[in-house]
Structure formats: C-alpha cells, structure tokens
Amino acid sequence: MSNKLTQLARKSVQELTPYQSARRIGGTGDVWLNANEAPDSGHYSLDCSRLNRYPEFQPEAVINGYANYAGVKPEQVITTRGADEAIELLIRTFCEPGVDSILINPPTYGMYEISAETCGVNTIKQALDANFDPDFDAIKARLDTVKLVFLCAPNNPTGNLIDTDKLTDLLIAAKDKAIIVCDEAYIEFCPEASQVSLLQDFDNFVILRTLSKAFALASLRCGFALASETVIGLLSKVIAPYPVPDPVAQIASQALTEAGIAVMQGRVTQLNGMRSAFIDELNQLQGVEKVFPATGNYVLAQFNDSQKVFSLLGEQGIVLRDFSSKERLENCIRITLGNATEMNITLNALKSVLS
Ligand SMILES: *Cc1c(COP(=O)(O)O)cnc(C)c1O
C-alpha cells in the first residue's frame, strides 16, 4: 500500500487501532462463546415487494413496538444500526472534534473510546472503583470538562450494575452541562435493573438498547437510543437519511410483537438458569481465582493461568474472549452463555484443563 496515500487519511485515522471485534479476531472451532451472541436464531418472514422503494426514515412499527416494550413514548425512541451506531451518533451530535471530551469508566465496552477517536474527540478515563462500580464522586468532579458520560450496566465485561440513587445524583449534577448515557445492551437479563424510569425526569439522560443480545438478532444490526424528545430531535438531524433497511425493519417489528417478546423472555429464563449453574461449577474448580458478579449472558472469570485455559480450550474448538491484556483484568476470560450442549462441552474442557 502506498505510504503517501495512507497519509491522505486523517491523522487520527492513521493512528487508529480498530475495535478488535470477536469477528475480526476470528478463531476456529464449533463452540462460539466469544461475542455474547444468543445460542439460537429465530424464524421470520420477509415481504420483498417494496424493495424498490426507499425505506421509512424511522419505521413506525419498529419505533412503536420498541416504545411499547420499553415503556416510553414513541417520540423518545430512535432506531440505529446497532447500539454501536447510537454511540457514534451521540458523539457526532454532542462533541466538537478537537475540542470536546467523553468520559468512560474502564474496564468497560471498547467502542466508546474507538468511536470518539474516529470522530477526533478526546476520551477521559475515570477508572471503575475497587468493586468495579462507577466512581460517581470522581465523575461529578469532571462534569465541567466532558460532554458525554458513558456508563454501562450490566457492564461489559464485569457485570456490574448501577445504583439508581447515585445515578440520579449524577443526572442532577450534570443538568445543562453533560449528557449521561447508560448502555443497557444486556438489560433483558435483569430487567428490574433498568434505569428507564429516570427518562421521565431528566432530559439529559440517554439509554442505549439493542436487539443483538437477548433478542438473538446480532446479525440484524438494530439498536435504539431512548431519550428526551429534545435529544432524539438532535440525533435525528445527524443520522443518515435512510438509516434502517426495510428488511431490518420487517424482522425487528416481528421480534417486538407480544409473541416475539415472549420468545426472548423464554430465552432469558433459560440462559439465566444456566448461568447460575455454570457459576456454581466454576467456583468449585481449582485454578479459578474469581468469578465476577454475572448479570448478562456472559461470565467473566479470573484464572490462575488464563493463557493456558484460553489456548487449550481454543485447541478444542471452544472460542472464548480473552481480556487478560486489559488493565485490572489480568488472567480474565469472558465466557458467553451458549446452549446446554455448548456449556457442557466448555465445562468438561475446563475441568480437564484445570485438573
Ligand atoms: C454488544 C454491545 C453493544 C453493541 O450492540 P449492537 O447493537 O450489536 O451494536 C453495545 N454495548 C455493549 C455494552 C455491548 O456489549
């Protein structure tokens, strides 16, 4: 590749290391427990009679279906190409490149920082506290220097949730200063922990959601931001003119019917049941130092030798997500909850590697 051509790209792009998604990292095997995907795919019908027409800007059936499911007004919902696009949209809407900053709380989901980087926006890091909870006092002290605060609950990968009273205090402190975002990509696995009711009182609050995890539609690329009408109006100015392909809208609206939601809830019940059984087993294994408090469809565990676990399971075709190079996650591996067979295979492999 021509070096000169590369130098035509923006400096921040030249220096960028792209997000190491599970798909980009790749791997070989039969048991894929590295991307927090659901273990089963649903069945949907597709009407191809309108593919010659541009789609609706924000398909009504999807917006109404999600608003109804989430318990908010349709005016408080925007649908995006996965929650990832909503992250970028928020940064592009609220942050002046080269001037403004976002605040993140590591260790957490990697896309906040990468999206900021691609937009030329600075990232301020306020580490999670000793219990891997957000340090709310420290965040409050930095509100004058940031436009957007990204919280994640259940936090990926540590599983921590957020205290509603502390979040409420933060929202009050951030009034007219900063937007507080709570990424609830995994909230279906612990719906009682949703902060959605705070949307009523705070117009600077945004919740991110997705159909990629509990709804088992990662391939669809369908996510949502829930917020005040003012924020939704601003995001609507920045988003692409036809952001939602019609086949996506058709499938999403089927997933959001009463029947579709019931299927999702059945999956959640099953996965949550498997999760507690799996954690009990993990805790009995020698060589497992710590199991983090799991609240989503994944379990983060610290081993005494994660490299050995990761590579030996990899050799058996079990693909996990290695977090050992991340600060404070030494020897940690994240294991997505798969189906019963996959969990058995994984558990047996762990037993044989660790014995
Ligand atoms: C998976 C994930 C997302 C991205 O979801 P998409 O809708 O597939 O883009 C966002 N946030 C967190 C914390 C995630 O784990």
PDBQT file of the ligand as one rigid body, heavy atoms in Angstrom, charges set to zero:
ROOT
HETATM    1  C1  LIG A 401     -22.835  -5.767  22.176  1.00  0.00    +0.000 C 
HETATM    2  C2  LIG A 401     -22.781  -4.428  22.803  1.00  0.00    +0.000 A 
HETATM    3  C3  LIG A 401     -23.172  -3.272  22.132  1.00  0.00    +0.000 A 
HETATM    4  C4  LIG A 401     -23.418  -3.236  20.639  1.00  0.00    +0.000 C 
HETATM    5  O1  LIG A 401     -24.565  -3.732  20.280  1.00  0.00    +0.000 OA
HETATM    6  P1  LIG A 401     -25.021  -3.679  18.747  1.00  0.00    +0.000 P 
HETATM    7  O2  LIG A 401     -26.436  -3.307  18.870  1.00  0.00    +0.000 OA
HETATM    8  O3  LIG A 401     -24.807  -5.061  18.229  1.00  0.00    +0.000 OA
HETATM    9  O4  LIG A 401     -24.211  -2.653  18.029  1.00  0.00    +0.000 OA
HETATM   10  C5  LIG A 401     -23.225  -2.080  22.812  1.00  0.00    +0.000 A 
HETATM   11  N1  LIG A 401     -22.876  -2.015  24.103  1.00  0.00    +0.000 NA
HETATM   12  C6  LIG A 401     -22.458  -3.082  24.783  1.00  0.00    +0.000 A 
HETATM   13  C7  LIG A 401     -22.078  -2.958  26.190  1.00  0.00    +0.000 C 
HETATM   14  C8  LIG A 401     -22.375  -4.323  24.148  1.00  0.00    +0.000 A 
HETATM   15  O5  LIG A 401     -21.891  -5.372  24.807  1.00  0.00    +0.000 OA
ENDROOT
TORSDOF 0
